[in-house]
Amino acid sequence: MAGGGPRGGGVARAGDVLRGDGAAGASRLTDADREAMRAANDRFAYALRDGDVDAALAADDAFHGVFVTAAANAEIPRTLERLMPRIRRLERLRFGSLSGRASVKQHAEILLAAPEDVADLVKQNWLSLGALIDRSFE
């Protein structure tokens, strides 16, 4: 299971937190929120194309930050803060490679999804980092 191993368990737990409040967060997104997410995803795609990992990280944070704010659950930022050092290392690996481009597509799918489907799509995007953790220890 992606992210379910001993090393990826934190990512899986964070994914569960995100999914648990994902439906509420998705239902709270405004048109302005969705536009901010679209703009962030565009910046993300350009940064990946240009090989600018720092800009890709900032754009990815902006994309997910809108959703985290809309979820209005104080546990999500606390969970992310605890995991960020590990997540950053993985994101740098992922966004510095061709596999990082899959996140652009996943973000676009999140933006196009019906509100009731957003939580599952966000969790899948999140758990793709857990899969990277699992593969890195094989």
C-alpha positions as CSV (number, residue, x, y, z in Angstrom):
1,M,0.0,0.0,0.0
2,A,1.4,3.4,-0.9
3,G,2.7,5.2,2.1
4,G,1.7,2.4,4.4
5,G,5.2,1.1,5.2
6,P,7.1,2.1,8.3
7,R,8.8,5.0,6.6
8,G,5.8,6.2,4.6
9,G,3.2,5.9,7.4
10,G,3.4,9.6,8.3
11,V,2.5,10.5,4.8
12,A,-0.4,8.1,4.8
13,R,-1.7,9.5,8.1
14,A,-1.5,13.0,6.8
15,G,-3.3,11.8,3.7
16,D,-6.1,10.5,6.0
17,V,-6.3,13.9,7.7
18,L,-6.5,15.7,4.4
19,R,-9.1,13.3,3.1
20,G,-11.2,13.5,6.2
21,D,-11.7,17.2,5.8
22,G,-11.3,17.2,2.0
23,A,-15.0,17.1,1.3
24,A,-15.6,20.1,3.6
25,G,-12.7,22.0,2.1
26,A,-13.8,21.3,-1.4
27,S,-17.3,22.5,-0.7
28,R,-15.9,25.8,0.7
29,L,-13.7,26.6,-2.3
30,T,-14.8,29.8,-4.0
31,D,-14.3,30.8,-7.6
32,A,-11.4,33.0,-6.5
33,D,-9.9,30.0,-4.6
34,R,-10.1,27.8,-7.8
35,E,-8.6,30.6,-9.9
36,A,-5.7,30.9,-7.4
37,M,-5.2,27.2,-7.6
38,R,-5.2,27.3,-11.4
39,A,-2.7,30.1,-11.4
40,A,-0.5,28.2,-9.0
41,N,-0.7,25.0,-11.1
42,D,0.3,27.0,-14.2
43,R,3.4,28.4,-12.3
44,F,4.1,24.9,-11.1
45,A,4.0,23.5,-14.7
46,Y,6.3,26.3,-15.9
47,A,8.7,25.8,-13.1
48,L,8.9,22.1,-13.7
49,R,9.4,22.7,-17.4
50,D,12.3,25.1,-16.6
51,G,13.8,22.8,-14.0
52,D,13.3,25.4,-11.3
53,V,12.7,23.1,-8.3
54,D,12.4,26.0,-5.8
55,A,9.8,27.8,-7.9
56,A,8.0,24.4,-8.3
57,L,7.9,23.9,-4.5
58,A,6.6,27.4,-4.0
59,A,3.8,26.9,-6.6
60,D,2.9,23.5,-5.2
61,D,2.7,25.0,-1.7
62,A,0.4,27.8,-3.1
63,F,-1.8,25.3,-4.8
64,H,-2.3,23.1,-1.7
65,G,-2.3,26.1,0.6
66,V,-5.6,27.3,-0.8
67,F,-7.1,23.9,-0.1
68,V,-5.6,23.6,3.4
69,T,-7.0,27.1,4.3
70,A,-10.5,26.2,2.9
71,A,-10.5,22.9,4.9
72,A,-10.5,25.1,8.1
73,N,-9.0,22.3,10.2
74,A,-6.1,23.4,12.4
75,E,-4.8,19.8,12.6
76,I,-3.8,19.9,8.9
77,P,-1.2,22.6,9.2
78,R,0.1,21.0,12.4
79,T,0.5,17.7,10.7
80,L,2.1,19.2,7.6
81,E,4.5,21.2,9.8
82,R,5.7,18.0,11.5
83,L,6.2,16.2,8.2
84,M,7.6,19.1,6.1
85,P,11.3,18.3,6.5
86,R,10.8,14.8,5.1
87,I,8.2,15.9,2.6
88,R,10.6,18.6,1.2
89,R,13.3,16.1,0.6
90,L,10.9,13.9,-1.4
91,E,9.4,16.8,-3.3
92,R,12.9,18.0,-4.3
93,L,13.6,14.5,-5.7
94,R,10.2,14.3,-7.4
95,F,10.1,17.8,-8.8
96,G,13.7,17.5,-10.1
97,S,12.7,14.6,-12.2
98,L,10.2,13.9,-15.0
99,S,7.9,12.1,-12.5
100,G,7.1,15.5,-10.9
101,R,5.1,16.4,-14.0
102,A,2.4,13.9,-13.0
103,S,1.5,16.3,-10.2
104,V,0.5,19.0,-12.8
105,K,-2.0,16.6,-14.3
106,Q,-3.3,15.5,-10.8
107,H,-3.8,19.2,-9.9
108,A,-5.7,19.8,-13.1
109,E,-7.9,16.8,-12.3
110,I,-8.6,18.2,-8.8
111,L,-9.6,21.5,-10.3
112,L,-12.0,19.9,-12.8
113,A,-13.5,17.4,-10.3
114,A,-16.9,17.5,-8.8
115,P,-16.7,18.7,-5.1
116,E,-17.6,15.2,-3.8
117,D,-14.6,13.7,-5.7
118,V,-11.9,16.3,-4.7
119,A,-11.0,14.7,-1.4
120,D,-10.1,11.4,-3.0
121,L,-8.1,13.1,-5.7
122,V,-6.2,15.2,-3.2
123,K,-5.4,12.1,-1.2
124,Q,-4.1,10.3,-4.3
125,N,-1.9,13.2,-5.1
126,W,-0.6,13.3,-1.5
127,L,-0.1,9.5,-1.3
128,S,2.0,9.6,-4.5
129,L,4.7,11.0,-2.2
130,G,4.2,8.0,0.1
131,A,4.8,5.7,-2.9
132,L,8.0,7.6,-3.6
133,I,9.1,6.9,0.0
134,D,8.3,3.2,-0.3
135,R,10.3,3.0,-3.6
136,S,13.3,4.9,-2.1
137,F,13.7,2.1,0.5
138,E,13.5,-0.8,-1.8
